[in-house]
Structure formats: C-alpha cells, structure tokens
Amino acid sequence: MTLRDVVTRVVGLLAEADRLEPEVRQDAAREGRLLVAAVLGLSPGELAQRLVLHPVITPAEMASVERALHRRLRGEPLAYAVGTAAFRDLVLQVDARVLIPRPETEVVVGEALRVTADRVGGIAVDIGTGSGAIALSLAMEGHFARVIATDISADALAVASANAERLWRGGAPVEFRMGADLAPIAGERARVLVANPPYIAYAEATALPASVRDWEPPLALFAPDDGLARYRALIAGASAVLEPGGWLVCEVDTRRAALTAELAESAGLQQVQVVQDLSGRDRVLVAQTPSAGN
C-alpha cells in the first residue's frame, strides 16, 4: 500500500466519523495528513514531499497508523491518538495525564522571554507544568540559571520529567516539584513566574467540545470561583516569590481577561497589560512587581 493510499483511506474515514466534531470532519484532509505525519515522525511538509514520490508504507508503519486512527475515530483527541504534540521548537509526548499544549500558550512563553531578555540568570518558574511545554521552552530558549516546574499532579510530573529527559538539549537545568499554586516555591525569588492555570468555570463544562471535556484532565481545565481561583492565588502571592521588578506571565480566559488584569492592579502589581494571541483574542496577562524602593 502506498503512502498516498494510506492518507486517502485515513481522510475518508475521518470525514465519515460520527463521533468527531463537524469541523473536524469538514477538514478531514488536514486532520488525516497531520495524523499520518505524526505517526511516521514527519512534519506536514515532509509528508507532502514524500507523497509526491509514492513510497510504499511498511507493515509496521501501517499498523501504527491504524492504531492511531482507531483511537481518533472513537473521539480521542488527535494529540492523544498519536501520542505527541508540537509546541514551539519541541515535539512533546502527551497522553490523557496532561493537558494538550496549544498554540496560544506559545504566546505565553514568548512574553515571558520578552520581559526577561534584558539580562542573564535568575530563576524562571512554571506553575502547573503539565507536559513540561512551558518549562522546557524557557529552559532551552531563555537565559536563566535554572527553571522550576511544579504541578499538583504526580502523573503530570511523570510526563513532564520524561519529556525533559528526552528533549533537553542544554540550557538551564529544570527541577520538578509537586504541589499546588505557589506552595512548592516558598522561599524562592524568581525573575519570572509563568502559568497556564485551569480557568474554565465548572458551569461551562457542557459548552466545551467533547474532545476536550471527555478526554483532557479536569484538574487542568476547571477551577472554582467562576474559573478565577488559581489566578487569585497566583496574583496574591506573586510579590512573595518574585524578585523586586519580577514578572508574572499567565495565560487567561479571554472572557475574563479584563477582570484578571483588575485583580493584578488591585494587588499592587505594575505594568499590567493583556496581550492578544495570534487570533486577536485577549490571552496573556503580563504584570510586574514593584522594583526595590518603590
């Protein structure tokens, strides 16, 4: 069976899969190519090049594609079905123990790197690391002395640690700690505190796509207080764990971005701004602790 035949088969089955969202079925050509490319360890561009050559797929490769396709057809998110997710310069291993890294979170990392680009050294902290996407990106793209990554979930820390062992290519060493909110970094003084906390209110669960609601870990999705509980904890404690003039950078729910900014201002943080993602939605809260003497 040629690679082109395999892609055609995958696309056809995805287009007819009742368990998948209508938008996935309508864009089955893109979804199918992404699935096959991920299973074969190729970028979409590399897959396109190979399709021109009409190569024959091996039985082992075909079996891997079939396994991933079966998982996707029963509604499992694409990243879980293939076992990987791309994030900035990384290809992370992911499964149902962690939230799937998303493009908007890449903007969070970009803002954290931007506000700390003025000097080398210090500590970067990633609260709720999940797969390790933020922590590993900061470690390898930033210029920090070390990175601390925390999570309340031991399962998530296992995934993040495995990704660090597999992907780390030099840069700041990454230390993993277990615990909620800021408790694991008590006594530290960080240059930047970065987080993509759970921010969906429990009452909003039914409005989520089934691929999110039924598969991704609730601990990483939902928070009390209409989704604001984790922000209140991070903002209230930021000055205690950040250096004077240190930065808080958080992904926020676009519907509550303005309210989150108000919480930061009320807590005495400065330079408060909300940065938009690539789709033009309010997505990242950036705020600074007062400098020494202020």
C-alpha positions as a Markdown table, in Angstrom:
| # | Residue | x | y | z |
|---|---|---|---|---|
| 1 | Met | 0.0 | 0.0 | 0.0 |
| 2 | Thr | 1.4 | 3.4 | -0.9 |
| 3 | Leu | 1.6 | 6.3 | 1.5 |
| 4 | Arg | -0.8 | 8.2 | -0.7 |
| 5 | Asp | -3.3 | 5.3 | -0.4 |
| 6 | Val | -2.9 | 5.3 | 3.3 |
| 7 | Val | -3.6 | 9.1 | 3.6 |
| 8 | Thr | -6.6 | 8.7 | 1.3 |
| 9 | Arg | -8.0 | 6.0 | 3.5 |
| 10 | Val | -7.5 | 7.9 | 6.7 |
| 11 | Val | -9.0 | 11.1 | 5.3 |
| 12 | Gly | -12.1 | 9.2 | 4.1 |
| 13 | Leu | -12.7 | 7.5 | 7.4 |
| 14 | Leu | -12.3 | 10.7 | 9.4 |
| 15 | Ala | -14.7 | 12.5 | 7.1 |
| 16 | Glu | -17.4 | 10.0 | 7.9 |
| 17 | Ala | -16.7 | 9.6 | 11.7 |
| 18 | Asp | -19.9 | 10.4 | 13.6 |
| 19 | Arg | -18.0 | 10.8 | 16.9 |
| 20 | Leu | -15.9 | 13.6 | 15.7 |
| 21 | Glu | -16.9 | 17.3 | 15.7 |
| 22 | Pro | -18.4 | 18.6 | 12.4 |
| 23 | Glu | -15.4 | 21.0 | 11.9 |
| 24 | Val | -13.0 | 18.0 | 12.1 |
| 25 | Arg | -15.0 | 16.0 | 9.6 |
| 26 | Gln | -15.2 | 19.1 | 7.3 |
| 27 | Asp | -11.4 | 19.5 | 7.5 |
| 28 | Ala | -10.6 | 15.8 | 7.3 |
| 29 | Ala | -7.9 | 16.2 | 4.7 |
| 30 | Arg | -5.8 | 18.4 | 7.1 |
| 31 | Glu | -6.6 | 16.2 | 10.1 |
| 32 | Gly | -5.7 | 13.0 | 8.2 |
| 33 | Arg | -2.4 | 14.3 | 7.0 |
| 34 | Leu | -1.5 | 15.5 | 10.5 |
| 35 | Leu | -2.3 | 12.1 | 11.9 |
| 36 | Val | -0.2 | 10.2 | 9.4 |
| 37 | Ala | 2.7 | 12.7 | 9.6 |
| 38 | Ala | 2.8 | 12.5 | 13.4 |
| 39 | Val | 2.7 | 8.7 | 13.4 |
| 40 | Leu | 5.6 | 8.5 | 10.9 |
| 41 | Gly | 7.6 | 11.2 | 12.7 |
| 42 | Leu | 7.3 | 13.6 | 9.9 |
| 43 | Ser | 6.4 | 17.3 | 9.6 |
| 44 | Pro | 3.4 | 18.1 | 7.4 |
| 45 | Gly | 5.9 | 19.5 | 4.8 |
| 46 | Glu | 8.0 | 16.3 | 4.9 |
| 47 | Leu | 4.8 | 14.2 | 4.4 |
| 48 | Ala | 3.9 | 16.3 | 1.4 |
| 49 | Gln | 7.3 | 15.8 | -0.2 |
| 50 | Arg | 7.0 | 12.0 | 0.3 |
| 51 | Leu | 3.6 | 11.8 | -1.1 |
| 52 | Val | 5.0 | 13.1 | -4.4 |
| 53 | Leu | 7.3 | 10.1 | -4.6 |
| 54 | His | 4.5 | 7.5 | -4.0 |
| 55 | Pro | 6.5 | 5.4 | -1.5 |
| 56 | Val | 5.2 | 2.1 | -0.1 |
| 57 | Ile | 4.4 | 2.1 | 3.6 |
| 58 | Thr | 5.8 | -0.8 | 5.7 |
| 59 | Pro | 3.5 | -3.2 | 7.6 |
| 60 | Ala | 4.8 | -1.8 | 10.9 |
| 61 | Glu | 4.1 | 1.8 | 9.8 |
| 62 | Met | 0.7 | 0.8 | 8.6 |
| 63 | Ala | -0.1 | -0.9 | 11.9 |
| 64 | Ser | 0.9 | 2.3 | 13.8 |
| 65 | Val | -1.3 | 4.4 | 11.6 |
| 66 | Glu | -4.2 | 2.0 | 12.1 |
| 67 | Arg | -3.8 | 2.2 | 15.9 |
| 68 | Ala | -3.8 | 6.0 | 15.9 |
| 69 | Leu | -6.7 | 6.1 | 13.5 |
| 70 | His | -8.8 | 3.8 | 15.6 |
| 71 | Arg | -8.2 | 6.0 | 18.7 |
| 72 | Arg | -9.1 | 9.1 | 16.8 |
| 73 | Leu | -12.2 | 7.6 | 15.3 |
| 74 | Arg | -13.6 | 6.8 | 18.8 |
| 75 | Gly | -13.2 | 10.5 | 19.7 |
| 76 | Glu | -9.8 | 10.7 | 21.3 |
| 77 | Pro | -8.1 | 14.0 | 20.6 |
| 78 | Leu | -5.5 | 13.9 | 17.8 |
| 79 | Ala | -2.6 | 14.6 | 20.1 |
| 80 | Tyr | -3.5 | 11.7 | 22.4 |
| 81 | Ala | -4.2 | 9.4 | 19.5 |
| 82 | Val | -0.7 | 9.9 | 18.0 |
| 83 | Gly | 1.0 | 10.5 | 21.4 |
| 84 | Thr | 2.7 | 13.7 | 20.5 |
| 85 | Ala | 2.1 | 17.5 | 20.3 |
| 86 | Ala | 4.2 | 20.2 | 18.7 |
| 87 | Phe | 5.0 | 23.2 | 20.9 |
| 88 | Arg | 7.4 | 26.0 | 19.6 |
| 89 | Asp | 10.6 | 24.1 | 18.9 |
| 90 | Leu | 9.6 | 20.9 | 20.8 |
| 91 | Val | 7.7 | 17.8 | 20.0 |
| 92 | Leu | 6.3 | 16.6 | 23.3 |
| 93 | Gln | 5.0 | 13.2 | 24.3 |
| 94 | Val | 1.5 | 13.6 | 25.7 |
| 95 | Asp | -1.3 | 11.4 | 26.9 |
| 96 | Ala | -4.5 | 11.8 | 29.0 |
| 97 | Arg | -2.5 | 12.6 | 32.1 |
| 98 | Val | -1.8 | 16.1 | 30.8 |
| 99 | Leu | -3.4 | 19.0 | 29.0 |
| 100 | Ile | -2.6 | 19.1 | 25.3 |
| 101 | Pro | -0.3 | 22.1 | 24.6 |
| 102 | Arg | -1.9 | 24.7 | 22.4 |
| 103 | Pro | -0.6 | 27.4 | 20.1 |
| 104 | Glu | -2.0 | 30.2 | 22.3 |
| 105 | Thr | 0.3 | 29.0 | 25.1 |
| 106 | Glu | 3.3 | 29.6 | 22.8 |
| 107 | Val | 2.5 | 33.3 | 23.1 |
| 108 | Val | 2.8 | 33.0 | 26.9 |
| 109 | Val | 6.3 | 31.7 | 26.5 |
| 110 | Gly | 7.1 | 34.4 | 24.0 |
| 111 | Glu | 6.0 | 37.1 | 26.5 |
| 112 | Ala | 8.0 | 35.5 | 29.4 |
| 113 | Leu | 11.1 | 35.5 | 27.2 |
| 114 | Arg | 10.5 | 39.1 | 26.1 |
| 115 | Val | 10.2 | 40.6 | 29.6 |
| 116 | Thr | 13.3 | 38.8 | 30.8 |
| 117 | Ala | 15.5 | 39.5 | 27.8 |
| 118 | Asp | 17.4 | 42.3 | 29.5 |
| 119 | Arg | 19.8 | 40.2 | 31.4 |
| 120 | Val | 21.1 | 36.6 | 32.0 |
| 121 | Gly | 20.5 | 34.5 | 35.1 |
| 122 | Gly | 17.9 | 34.1 | 37.8 |
| 123 | Ile | 15.0 | 31.6 | 38.2 |
| 124 | Ala | 12.0 | 31.0 | 36.0 |
| 125 | Val | 9.1 | 29.2 | 37.5 |
| 126 | Asp | 6.3 | 27.3 | 35.6 |
| 127 | Ile | 3.3 | 26.7 | 37.8 |
| 128 | Gly | 1.1 | 23.7 | 36.6 |
| 129 | Thr | 3.7 | 22.4 | 34.1 |
| 130 | Gly | 1.6 | 19.6 | 32.7 |
| 131 | Ser | 3.6 | 18.1 | 29.8 |
| 132 | Gly | 6.5 | 20.5 | 30.6 |
| 133 | Ala | 5.9 | 22.6 | 27.5 |
| 134 | Ile | 6.5 | 26.0 | 29.1 |
| 135 | Ala | 9.3 | 24.9 | 31.4 |
| 136 | Leu | 11.3 | 23.2 | 28.7 |
| 137 | Ser | 10.8 | 26.1 | 26.3 |
| 138 | Leu | 12.0 | 28.6 | 28.9 |
| 139 | Ala | 15.0 | 26.4 | 29.8 |
| 140 | Met | 16.2 | 26.0 | 26.2 |
| 141 | Glu | 15.2 | 29.4 | 24.7 |
| 142 | Gly | 15.8 | 31.6 | 27.7 |
| 143 | His | 18.9 | 32.6 | 29.6 |
| 144 | Phe | 18.0 | 31.6 | 33.1 |
| 145 | Ala | 20.2 | 30.0 | 35.7 |
| 146 | Arg | 17.6 | 27.4 | 36.5 |
| 147 | Val | 13.9 | 26.6 | 35.9 |
| 148 | Ile | 11.5 | 25.2 | 38.5 |
| 149 | Ala | 8.4 | 23.4 | 37.2 |
| 150 | Thr | 5.6 | 22.5 | 39.5 |
| 151 | Asp | 2.3 | 20.6 | 39.3 |
| 152 | Ile | -0.3 | 19.3 | 41.7 |
| 153 | Ser | -0.5 | 16.0 | 39.7 |
| 154 | Ala | 2.1 | 13.3 | 40.2 |
| 155 | Asp | 1.0 | 11.9 | 36.8 |
| 156 | Ala | 1.7 | 15.2 | 35.1 |
| 157 | Leu | 5.1 | 15.5 | 36.6 |
| 158 | Ala | 5.9 | 12.0 | 35.4 |
| 159 | Val | 5.1 | 13.1 | 31.8 |
| 160 | Ala | 7.0 | 16.3 | 32.1 |
| 161 | Ser | 10.1 | 14.6 | 33.6 |
| 162 | Ala | 10.1 | 12.1 | 30.8 |
| 163 | Asn | 9.9 | 14.9 | 28.2 |
| 164 | Ala | 12.7 | 16.7 | 29.9 |
| 165 | Glu | 14.9 | 13.6 | 29.8 |
| 166 | Arg | 14.1 | 13.0 | 26.2 |
| 167 | Leu | 14.2 | 16.6 | 24.8 |
| 168 | Trp | 16.6 | 18.7 | 26.9 |
| 169 | Arg | 19.4 | 19.9 | 24.7 |
| 170 | Gly | 21.2 | 22.2 | 27.0 |
| 171 | Gly | 20.3 | 25.5 | 28.7 |
| 172 | Ala | 19.0 | 25.9 | 32.2 |
| 173 | Pro | 18.5 | 22.8 | 34.3 |
| 174 | Val | 14.9 | 22.0 | 35.1 |
| 175 | Glu | 13.8 | 20.9 | 38.6 |
| 176 | Phe | 10.3 | 19.4 | 39.1 |
| 177 | Arg | 8.4 | 19.9 | 42.3 |
| 178 | Met | 4.9 | 18.7 | 43.4 |
| 179 | Gly | 2.3 | 20.9 | 45.0 |
| 180 | Ala | -0.5 | 23.4 | 44.5 |
| 181 | Asp | -0.2 | 27.0 | 43.5 |
| 182 | Leu | 2.9 | 28.7 | 45.0 |
| 183 | Ala | 3.5 | 26.3 | 47.9 |
| 184 | Pro | 6.3 | 24.4 | 46.1 |
| 185 | Ile | 8.4 | 27.5 | 45.6 |
| 186 | Ala | 8.0 | 29.1 | 49.1 |
| 187 | Gly | 11.3 | 30.8 | 49.9 |
| 188 | Glu | 12.4 | 31.2 | 46.3 |
| 189 | Arg | 12.9 | 34.5 | 44.5 |
| 190 | Ala | 12.2 | 34.2 | 40.8 |
| 191 | Arg | 12.7 | 36.6 | 37.9 |
| 192 | Val | 9.5 | 35.4 | 36.2 |
| 193 | Leu | 6.5 | 33.3 | 37.3 |
| 194 | Val | 4.7 | 31.7 | 34.3 |
| 195 | Ala | 1.5 | 29.8 | 34.4 |
| 196 | Asn | -1.3 | 28.4 | 32.3 |
| 197 | Pro | -3.7 | 27.6 | 35.1 |
| 198 | Pro | -7.1 | 25.9 | 34.9 |
| 199 | Tyr | -9.5 | 28.7 | 34.1 |
| 200 | Ile | -12.8 | 27.2 | 33.0 |
| 201 | Ala | -15.8 | 27.5 | 35.4 |
| 202 | Tyr | -17.5 | 24.2 | 36.2 |
| 203 | Ala | -20.8 | 25.6 | 34.9 |
| 204 | Glu | -19.1 | 26.0 | 31.5 |
| 205 | Ala | -18.2 | 22.3 | 31.1 |
| 206 | Thr | -21.2 | 21.4 | 28.9 |
| 207 | Ala | -20.2 | 24.1 | 26.3 |
| 208 | Leu | -16.8 | 22.5 | 25.7 |
| 209 | Pro | -16.1 | 20.3 | 22.7 |
| 210 | Ala | -16.4 | 16.6 | 23.6 |
| 211 | Ser | -12.8 | 16.1 | 22.6 |
| 212 | Val | -11.8 | 18.4 | 25.5 |
| 213 | Arg | -14.5 | 17.7 | 28.1 |
| 214 | Asp | -14.4 | 14.0 | 27.8 |
| 215 | Trp | -10.7 | 13.4 | 27.4 |
| 216 | Glu | -8.4 | 16.0 | 28.9 |
| 217 | Pro | -7.8 | 16.0 | 32.7 |
| 218 | Pro | -10.4 | 18.0 | 34.6 |
| 219 | Leu | -7.7 | 19.1 | 37.1 |
| 220 | Ala | -6.0 | 21.1 | 34.3 |
| 221 | Leu | -9.3 | 22.5 | 32.9 |
| 222 | Phe | -11.6 | 23.6 | 35.7 |
| 223 | Ala | -11.3 | 26.0 | 38.7 |
| 224 | Pro | -13.7 | 27.3 | 41.3 |
| 225 | Asp | -14.8 | 30.9 | 41.7 |
| 226 | Asp | -16.0 | 31.0 | 38.1 |
| 227 | Gly | -12.6 | 29.9 | 36.9 |
| 228 | Leu | -10.7 | 32.6 | 38.9 |
| 229 | Ala | -9.5 | 30.7 | 41.9 |
| 230 | Arg | -6.0 | 29.9 | 40.6 |
| 231 | Tyr | -5.5 | 33.5 | 39.4 |
| 232 | Arg | -6.4 | 34.9 | 42.8 |
| 233 | Ala | -3.8 | 32.6 | 44.4 |
| 234 | Leu | -1.1 | 33.4 | 42.0 |
| 235 | Ile | -1.7 | 37.1 | 41.9 |
| 236 | Ala | -2.0 | 37.4 | 45.7 |
| 237 | Gly | 1.3 | 35.5 | 46.3 |
| 238 | Ala | 3.3 | 36.8 | 43.4 |
| 239 | Ser | 5.2 | 39.5 | 45.3 |
| 240 | Ala | 6.3 | 37.0 | 47.9 |
| 241 | Val | 8.1 | 34.7 | 45.4 |
| 242 | Leu | 9.2 | 37.2 | 42.7 |
| 243 | Glu | 12.3 | 39.4 | 42.8 |
| 244 | Pro | 11.6 | 43.2 | 43.0 |
| 245 | Gly | 10.7 | 44.0 | 39.5 |
| 246 | Gly | 10.0 | 40.4 | 38.7 |
| 247 | Trp | 7.3 | 39.4 | 36.2 |
| 248 | Leu | 4.1 | 37.4 | 36.3 |
| 249 | Val | 3.0 | 36.0 | 32.9 |
| 250 | Cys | -0.2 | 34.0 | 32.8 |
| 251 | Glu | -2.5 | 32.6 | 30.1 |
| 252 | Val | -6.0 | 33.9 | 30.8 |
| 253 | Asp | -9.5 | 33.1 | 29.7 |
| 254 | Thr | -10.3 | 35.8 | 27.0 |
| 255 | Arg | -13.8 | 36.2 | 28.6 |
| 256 | Arg | -12.2 | 37.2 | 32.0 |
| 257 | Ala | -9.0 | 38.8 | 30.8 |
| 258 | Ala | -10.1 | 42.3 | 31.9 |
| 259 | Leu | -11.2 | 41.1 | 35.3 |
| 260 | Thr | -7.9 | 39.2 | 35.8 |
| 261 | Ala | -6.0 | 42.4 | 35.0 |
| 262 | Glu | -8.1 | 44.3 | 37.6 |
| 263 | Leu | -7.1 | 41.7 | 40.2 |
| 264 | Ala | -3.4 | 42.2 | 39.4 |
| 265 | Glu | -3.7 | 46.0 | 39.7 |
| 266 | Ser | -5.6 | 45.7 | 42.9 |
| 267 | Ala | -2.8 | 43.5 | 44.3 |
| 268 | Gly | -0.3 | 46.3 | 43.7 |
| 269 | Leu | 1.3 | 44.8 | 40.6 |
| 270 | Gln | 2.5 | 47.3 | 37.9 |
| 271 | Gln | 2.9 | 47.5 | 34.2 |
| 272 | Val | -0.3 | 45.4 | 33.9 |
| 273 | Gln | -1.2 | 44.6 | 30.4 |
| 274 | Val | -3.2 | 41.9 | 28.5 |
| 275 | Val | -1.6 | 40.6 | 25.3 |
| 276 | Gln | -3.5 | 39.1 | 22.4 |
| 277 | Asp | -2.9 | 35.8 | 20.9 |
| 278 | Leu | -2.4 | 35.1 | 17.1 |
| 279 | Ser | -6.2 | 35.1 | 16.7 |
| 280 | Gly | -6.6 | 38.6 | 18.2 |
| 281 | Arg | -8.1 | 37.4 | 21.4 |
| 282 | Asp | -7.0 | 38.7 | 24.8 |
| 283 | Arg | -4.9 | 35.8 | 26.1 |
| 284 | Val | -1.9 | 36.7 | 28.2 |
| 285 | Leu | -1.7 | 38.7 | 31.4 |
| 286 | Val | 1.7 | 40.4 | 32.0 |
| 287 | Ala | 2.4 | 42.2 | 35.3 |
| 288 | Gln | 5.4 | 43.3 | 37.2 |
| 289 | Thr | 6.1 | 43.5 | 40.9 |
| 290 | Pro | 7.3 | 46.9 | 42.2 |
| 291 | Ser | 11.1 | 47.5 | 42.0 |
| 292 | Ala | 13.1 | 47.9 | 45.1 |
| 293 | Gly | 12.5 | 51.2 | 46.7 |
| 294 | Asn | 9.1 | 51.7 | 45.0 |
